[in-house]
Structure formats: structure tokens, C-alpha cells
Amino acid sequence: MKLQIALAAGAVALFSALAPVAQADPGAAELADSSCPAGSFCFWAYNNYQGPRGKVEGNNPDFRRFPQSACASGTWNDCINSIKNRGTQCTVYMYTGFNYSGIRHSLGMGDSVPDISGWVHDGFARNISSNKWCNP
């Protein structure tokens, strides 16, 4: 019994040592809140809510409509790395394709993600092309 407990404690220590140490800047979430107006889905070109910020309200079938010179495409399409839902009523759904197609993922009201690379699955970062509120 003592050997099992010692092995378990050792495994916990090993896994704790292997856990990633890097964390988002504690002030990053505050930055997202302060720069994202209530009622908006906000997004940033870089991790930790850095760089240019875009925002949308309502459903948007094509992010190519929103210019952004800092992005390779010249638009917000496939250029988003940080997200924040400051909606006042519901969840926002993001899609990798235009017209609410492709892979879908949701972000609850008040939630934010400072680095969406590998968030749901690899490849979701820089692949958001449309959004819809409340009903997927």
C-alpha cells in the first residue's frame, strides 16, 4: 500500500513537472474586456489580445467584408488568434467556412480565449470565416 501511494505521488510530481509553465498575461483578460464593447464579438490578429482588434455584432456570413491591413489577406478572414464574447444575450458560434459552413465552435457569453491555436483542434486559429449568434 505504501509503495502504491509513493508511486502515485511520484507520478503526480512527474506530470506536474511536465505541465506547461507559460500562461497568458494576467492583464490580458482585462485588456480584452476594456477594449471590447458590450454586445460585441471581438477578435485580435495576435495572441493575448494584441495587435489590431476587430469586432462584429449580429450574424456575419463572410469575414472578407471586414478590411484589416495587418492580415495577409487584407481582411479579417483567416486572421484571428484571440477572441472574446462580450455579447449581452448568448453564445457566439464561429465557423471555418463562409456562410456558416465548415467546422463550428462556440464561445459562451463572457468567455475569451487568448490563444486559439490548438484550442478546439489544431488548425482552428487563423481559420475563422463567419460567425452567428445564439442559434447555430
N, C-alpha and C positions, 0 to 999 in steps of 0.2 A: 504494500500500500504506500509506504513512504517513497519507494522508488518511482511509482506511478505519479505521485504528486510532484516529485523532483523533476521528472521528465516533462510533465505538463508545464511546470513553471519555467523550465528551460526553453520549451517551445514558444511560450508566450514572450519571453525575453528575446528570442531569436526573431520572431515575427515583428516585434516592436522595433527592433534594430533595423529591420529591412523596410519598414514603412517609410514612405516619402516624408522628408522633413520640410520641403518647400510648401508654404501656404500663401494664400493671397494676402496682400497687404490689408491689415485690419481697417484702414481708412478707405479702401477701395469700395466697399459696400456703401459707405456714407457718400462717397463721390457719386456712385450710381444713383442713389436716392436724391441727392441735391441737384443733379444735372438732368434728371429725367422727370418731366412734368407729370402730375397725376393724370390718369386717363390714357397714358401712352404705353406703347411697347417700344422700348429704346434698345439701341444696339450700337456697338462700338467696333471700329475697324481692328483694334488690338485687344490683347488680353488685359484683364484688370481694369476695364472701363477706361482705357487710354486711347488717345488719338481722336479722330473725328467721331462725333456722335450723330446717329440718325434717330428719328422717331416717327412712328406712324400711329394713327388712330383709325379704327374701323378695319374692314377687310381689305386686303391688298393682293390681287392676283399676280402681280408682276413687279418685282423689285427693280427691274430695269428702268422703271419710270422715275426712280429717285436718283438723281445725279450725285456722285461723290468722286471728286478728282483724286483722292488718295487711294482709290481702289483700282486695280489693274484694268477692270472693265469700264471704268469711268462711271459706274453706277454702284448701288448697294448690293446688287445681285452677286451672290457668291463672295461676299467680302466681310462677313460678320464673325467676330470672335468672342464678344462679350454681350450678354443680354440681360434685360431687366423688364419685368412685367409690372408696370405701375397702373394697370387697368383698375377701374373702380367697381367692376361688376363681375369679372370672370376670368377664366383661363384663356391664354393665347396659344394658338396652335401654329407651329411653323412647319413649312414644307420645303423639301429639297427641289421640287419642281414648280413650274409656273401653274397657275390656275388650281392651286391646292392639290397638286399631284406629287408623286414620289414618296419618299419617306417622311412620315409625320412624327412630330414630338410636341408635347405640351409643356407649358410653363405656368404654374399656378399664380394666382394674384399675389403680388408682393414678393415673389421669388426672383432670384437673379443667379446668374452663372458667370463667374469672372473669366473662365477659360473653357469654351465649349469643345475644344479638341478632345476627342475620346469620351465626351460626356455621355452620350447615349450609345454610340458605337463610333468606331473610327470613321472619319470622313464627313461627319455632320458639320464640323467647323468649316467656314467659308463655303457652305453649300446651301444656305437659306435663300429661297427664291420667291416665297409668298407667305402670307400669314392670314389667319382667320380667327375671330374671337368666338368664344363660348361653344358653339356647335361645330364639331369637326366636319 
